[in-house]
Amino acid sequence: MEPGFGWDRQDAYLFDIDGTLLRSRDRVHYESFTQSVKRIMGFEVTLAGIVIHGSTDTALLREACRQAGVPVEVLEPQVETLLQAMCQSVAERRGELNPVRMPAIEETLRHLAGRGALLGVATGNLEAIGWMKIEAAGLREWFRFGGFSDRFPDRAELVGQAAAKARELAGAAATVCVVGDTPRDIEAARANALPVIAVATGHYGFDELLTHGPQVCASSLAGLLARTEAD
């Protein structure tokens, strides 16, 4: 932990979803990419070979289509329709969503809220899909706002938008902290001059995340919370 940084003393927090709040034990979101492109445009695409962790839905959609050889001039007029189709696909299969919460997530959210912090999300998910996942995990009550990839294919941009919203709600001088599980979360936080808590509960290990220099690096929020409570 960076000396002098109070991990639980920030005014607002922006939580990533996948790998940070929860892990999906289903393929509903994953399959919405291929199903939507096939239904709307008739092309077969795949996410195989694409780095998914820390990316955004809009960027993944474009990369999957590029990889499949879909011409840009054919894709771009259809992007909004495809994104809407993805949300519809997940909504239609909402009952199949099967998320598992990461260790001590609700306890951590309760701890931060108890200290008066404003809680939001900053995720590469499309907004409708992100909220459906959070609701399926039973965590919706904790979050008041979010930054999503519907309008911001770049993670740094969506984090910046979410941070601006946090300061609208908590005050212009509010300290805003990003919580995520990938190097891209750390990079996006740094691009917006925000501190970041990195947790090794996703695809990347503790040592790899530590090399990117987050203010806090923890194996999990459970361990971080336990150390705080012990102190």
C-alpha positions in Angstrom: 0.0 0.0 0.0 1.3 3.5 -0.9 2.3 5.2 2.3 -0.3 7.7 3.6 -3.0 6.4 1.3 -6.2 5.5 3.2 -7.9 2.8 1.0 -11.2 3.2 2.9 -11.0 7.0 3.4 -11.9 8.2 -0.1 -15.1 10.1 -0.9 -16.2 8.0 -3.8 -15.3 4.6 -5.4 -15.7 3.3 -9.0 -15.8 -0.5 -9.1 -15.1 -2.6 -12.1 -17.7 -5.5 -12.5 -16.1 -8.6 -14.0 -13.3 -10.0 -12.0 -13.7 -7.3 -9.3 -17.3 -7.5 -8.0 -18.3 -10.8 -9.5 -17.4 -13.7 -11.8 -19.9 -15.0 -14.3 -20.5 -18.8 -14.3 -22.5 -18.5 -17.6 -21.8 -17.5 -21.2 -24.8 -15.2 -21.6 -22.8 -12.0 -22.1 -20.1 -13.7 -24.0 -22.5 -15.3 -26.5 -24.4 -12.0 -27.0 -21.6 -10.8 -29.3 -21.7 -13.6 -31.7 -25.5 -14.0 -31.6 -26.1 -10.3 -32.3 -23.7 -10.0 -35.2 -25.1 -13.1 -36.8 -28.7 -12.0 -36.4 -28.2 -8.4 -37.5 -25.5 -8.7 -40.1 -25.2 -12.4 -41.0 -21.5 -12.6 -40.2 -19.9 -15.3 -38.1 -17.5 -13.7 -35.5 -15.7 -15.0 -32.4 -14.0 -13.5 -29.4 -11.3 -16.2 -29.5 -7.8 -14.8 -29.6 -8.9 -11.4 -28.4 -7.8 -10.0 -25.0 -11.1 -9.6 -23.2 -9.9 -8.8 -19.7 -10.0 -5.0 -19.1 -11.5 -4.3 -22.5 -14.9 -2.7 -23.3 -17.9 -4.2 -25.0 -17.8 -1.6 -27.8 -14.1 -2.2 -28.4 -14.6 -6.0 -28.3 -17.4 -5.8 -30.8 -15.3 -3.9 -33.3 -12.3 -6.1 -32.8 -14.3 -9.3 -33.3 -15.7 -7.9 -36.5 -12.3 -6.7 -37.7 -10.9 -10.1 -37.0 -13.7 -11.7 -39.0 -13.0 -9.4 -42.0 -16.2 -7.3 -41.7 -15.4 -4.0 -43.6 -15.4 -0.9 -41.4 -17.8 0.9 -43.7 -20.2 -2.0 -43.3 -19.9 -2.3 -39.6 -20.0 1.3 -38.3 -23.5 2.1 -39.5 -24.7 -0.9 -37.6 -22.8 -0.5 -34.3 -25.7 1.1 -32.3 -28.1 -1.6 -33.6 -25.6 -4.3 -32.6 -25.1 -2.9 -29.1 -28.9 -2.7 -28.6 -29.2 -6.3 -29.9 -26.5 -7.4 -27.4 -28.5 -5.9 -24.5 -31.7 -7.5 -25.8 -30.0 -10.9 -26.0 -28.8 -10.7 -22.4 -32.2 -9.5 -21.2 -33.9 -12.4 -23.0 -31.6 -14.8 -21.2 -31.5 -13.0 -17.9 -32.7 -16.0 -16.0 -29.5 -17.8 -17.1 -27.2 -15.3 -15.5 -25.2 -17.1 -12.8 -22.8 -14.7 -11.1 -20.7 -15.5 -8.0 -19.6 -12.6 -5.8 -15.9 -12.1 -5.2 -14.7 -12.6 -1.6 -16.1 -10.1 0.9 -17.6 -7.8 -1.7 -20.8 -7.0 0.1 -18.9 -6.6 3.4 -16.5 -4.2 1.7 -19.3 -2.2 0.1 -21.0 -2.0 3.5 -17.8 -0.9 5.2 -17.2 1.9 2.6 -20.8 3.0 2.7 -20.7 3.1 6.4 -17.8 5.5 6.2 -20.0 7.8 4.0 -18.5 6.9 0.7 -20.4 7.2 -2.6 -20.3 4.0 -4.6 -20.5 3.7 -8.3 -19.3 1.4 -11.1 -16.8 1.9 -14.0 -17.0 -1.0 -16.4 -16.5 -2.0 -19.9 -19.9 -3.6 -19.9 -22.8 -1.9 -21.8 -25.0 -0.2 -19.2 -28.0 -2.5 -19.4 -25.9 -5.6 -19.2 -23.8 -4.3 -16.4 -26.8 -3.5 -14.2 -28.4 -6.9 -15.0 -25.2 -8.6 -13.8 -25.1 -6.6 -10.6 -28.8 -7.2 -9.9 -28.3 -10.9 -10.5 -25.5 -10.9 -7.9 -27.7 -9.1 -5.4 -25.6 -6.0 -5.2 -27.7 -3.3 -6.9 -28.7 -1.5 -3.7 -25.1 -0.3 -3.1 -24.5 1.6 -6.3 -25.9 5.0 -7.3 -24.4 5.6 -10.7 -21.9 4.2 -13.2 -19.7 4.7 -16.3 -20.3 2.2 -19.1 -19.0 1.6 -22.6 -22.1 2.4 -24.6 -20.7 5.8 -25.5 -17.1 5.3 -24.4 -15.2 2.5 -26.1 -12.1 3.7 -24.4 -11.8 2.6 -20.7 -10.0 5.8 -19.7 -12.8 7.9 -21.1 -15.6 6.0 -19.3 -13.6 6.2 -16.0 -13.3 9.9 -16.5 -17.0 10.2 -17.2 -17.8 8.2 -14.1 -15.4 10.3 -12.0 -17.1 13.5 -13.2 -20.5 12.1 -12.2 -19.1 11.1 -8.8 -18.0 14.7 -8.2 -21.4 16.0 -9.4 -22.9 13.9 -6.6 -20.3 14.2 -3.9 -18.8 17.6 -4.5 -16.2 19.1 -6.9 -13.4 18.4 -4.4 -14.3 14.8 -3.8 -11.6 12.2 -3.9 -12.5 9.4 -6.3 -10.8 5.9 -6.3 -11.0 3.2 -8.9 -11.2 -0.4 -7.9 -10.3 -3.0 -10.6 -8.6 -6.3 -11.4 -6.6 -5.6 -14.6 -3.7 -3.4 -15.7 -6.2 -1.5 -17.9 -8.1 -0.4 -14.8 -4.8 0.9 -13.4 -3.9 2.7 -16.7 -7.4 4.2 -16.9 -7.2 5.5 -13.4 -3.8 7.0 -14.0 -5.0 8.6 -17.2 -7.5 10.5 -15.1 -5.1 11.2 -12.2 -7.2 8.9 -9.9 -5.8 6.5 -7.2 -6.5 2.8 -7.8 -7.0 -0.3 -5.7 -6.0 -3.4 -7.7 -7.3 -6.8 -6.6 -5.9 -10.1 -8.0 -9.3 -11.7 -8.1 -9.5 -11.8 -11.9 -7.2 -13.0 -14.7 -4.1 -11.2 -13.5 -2.0 -12.2 -10.5 -0.8 -10.0 -7.6 2.8 -9.7 -8.8 1.8 -8.6 -12.3 -0.7 -6.0 -11.0 1.9 -4.7 -8.5 4.3 -3.9 -11.4 1.8 -1.3 -12.7 2.1 0.7 -9.5 -1.4 1.0 -8.0 -1.8 2.8 -4.7 -3.0 -0.5 -3.2 -2.5 -4.1 -4.5 -4.3 -6.9 -2.7 -5.0 -10.5 -3.3 -8.6 -9.8 -2.6 -10.8 -7.2 -0.9 -11.5 -9.8 1.7 -7.8 -9.7 2.8 -7.7 -5.9 2.7 -10.8 -5.6 4.8 -9.6 -8.2 7.3 -6.3 -6.4 7.8 -8.2 -3.1 8.3 -10.5 -4.7 10.9 -7.6 -6.3 12.7 -5.8 -2.9 12.9 
